Amino acid sequence: MKDSNFLKENNARHLWHPMAHPAESLNNPPTIITGGHGVRITDIDGHETIDAVGGLWNVNLGFSCRPVKDAISAQLDQLPYYSTFRGTSNDAAIELSYMLREFFADDGLTRAFYTSGGSDSVEIALRLARQYHKIRGEAGRVKYLSLKKGYHGTHTGGASVNGNSNFRTQYEPLMPGCYHIPAPYTYRNPFDESDPARLAQLCLSAMEDEINFQGADTIAAMIMEPVLGAGGVITPHESFMPGVRILCDKYGIILIADEVITGFGRTGSWTGSRHWGVQPDLACTAKAITNGYFPFGAVMIAEKLVEAFESDTSGSGSIGSGYTYSGHPVGAAAAIACLQETERLKVNENAAGRGAELYSGLKMLGEKFELIGDVRGGHGLMCALELVSEKSSKTPVGKDIITAIHQAVYEAGVMVRISGPNMILSPPLILSAEDVEDILKALDYGFSSVS
Ligand SMILES: Cc1ncc(COP(=O)(O)O)c(C=O)c1O
């Protein structure tokens, strides 16, 4: 590896970063991370911090997960690649499908379709939903519903159902036939309603209104995150997702749960859907399925679709979707080891416990600092602070202040993620109670430094 002078001189010079302005990256180069251990990362200057971002909501088991590393290296030696396109398979892909079926049994999901990541999983789910209706003779069901503030990756299908203009405007026109429902976002919503239960009902009414306006027989699917992640950890009332399920059933609409963040324990339950007592028709997974160590994903499929596809004799059930890396044996081997560790460590339970501690500490910070307008969390290890210049006006805080807080928190030993006005916390699920304390102390220091 080149020395640190070389790396700093060339940082962002020959590489455009995702979700960043290339010119800004040149002027303000990104932090270069060179090491990871446990829940901590180290930068090029040797500064160590707790990674309260958890990689990117994916390194649930931390950076030192030996079984996943060993599985990857053993699989590279045994079979570094083979395709799962029609006619061939590989041993790791088969073994993983058996394990996933068991893992997702309580969600009613019995088949896996492998992908290379979250955006890919979303595309596959959107496509399978349309195809399901075509197989059943309802070819007119082509539209999609989704939530404002939802995040579903940045492929064109995913961006079309995405609920944040940052990922849409520069890439329009997007896919036609996508309609957005207000999110159950109590801090800001068009109904001016701050009661979570009442807001959930208003959003459900808006969804039903949109279904009737579009015509139910034109709608293929509703896609939603059980807890909205990248949009700022928007935690719906417990009645919301069950209400969506009821509407989908009433109008023959496929419910796609985007579990790319919420799958594998982050909410404190094994899946976000299970957290709300809902069985989706399709679930998109990725990220923590390999602890972030290998790009991999899986769409999990419910019996309703299984029955339609597997009993089709017309040929319309043949799947015209897939990726070179679908079922990659190294990714599948990583996922097998990762699932075993995830279950052995019961990281869902730790996510629930540490998540409750983190959320309660954040609420105390919210009372202490005028800059913290809203504190969101309470469902495992996914929390956010929405920053405002003053609580009464809810005016979003300026970028310079949020950057200064971010820097101060980093210097105090914690990496957090800034997305628009939100500070997002999604640490590894193996976090300890002491780590939670350290995160809260660093945040306190960061906010104090600008207050
Ligand atoms: C809910 C959700 N869906 C889809 C994606 C896209 O996943 P990827 O970045 O792996 O393509 C993400 C990424 O953060 C996500 O949070």
The ligand as a Tripos MOL2 file, in Angstrom:
@<TRIPOS>MOLECULE
LIG
   16    16     1     0     0
SMALL
NO_CHARGES

@<TRIPOS>ATOM
      1 C1        -33.8640    0.7310    2.6870 C.3       1 LIG1
      2 C2        -32.7980    0.6830    1.6290 C.ar      1 LIG1
      3 N1        -33.0640    0.1370    0.4380 N.ar      1 LIG1
      4 C3        -32.1410    0.0580   -0.5260 C.ar      1 LIG1
      5 C4        -30.8670    0.5470   -0.3340 C.ar      1 LIG1
      6 C5        -29.8560    0.4620   -1.4110 C.3       1 LIG1
      7 O1        -28.8710   -0.4700   -1.0770 O.3       1 LIG1
      8 P1        -27.4490   -0.4350   -1.7970 P.3       1 LIG1
      9 O2        -26.7910    0.8390   -1.4070 O.co2     1 LIG1
     10 O3        -26.7710   -1.6720   -1.2660 O.co2     1 LIG1
     11 O4        -27.6890   -0.5310   -3.2660 O.co2     1 LIG1
     12 C6        -30.5420    1.1140    0.9040 C.ar      1 LIG1
     13 C7        -29.1950    1.6510    1.1550 C.2       1 LIG1
     14 O5        -28.9220    2.3080    2.1350 O.2       1 LIG1
     15 C8        -31.5320    1.2110    1.9020 C.ar      1 LIG1
     16 O6        -31.2780    1.7860    3.0780 O.3       1 LIG1
@<TRIPOS>BOND
     1     1     2 1
     2     2     3 ar
     3     2    15 ar
     4     3     4 ar
     5     4     5 ar
     6     5     6 1
     7     5    12 ar
     8     6     7 1
     9     7     8 1
    10     8     9 2
    11     8    10 1
    12     8    11 1
    13    12    13 1
    14    12    15 ar
    15    13    14 2
    16    15    16 1
@<TRIPOS>SUBSTRUCTURE
     1 LIG1         1 GROUP 0 **** ****
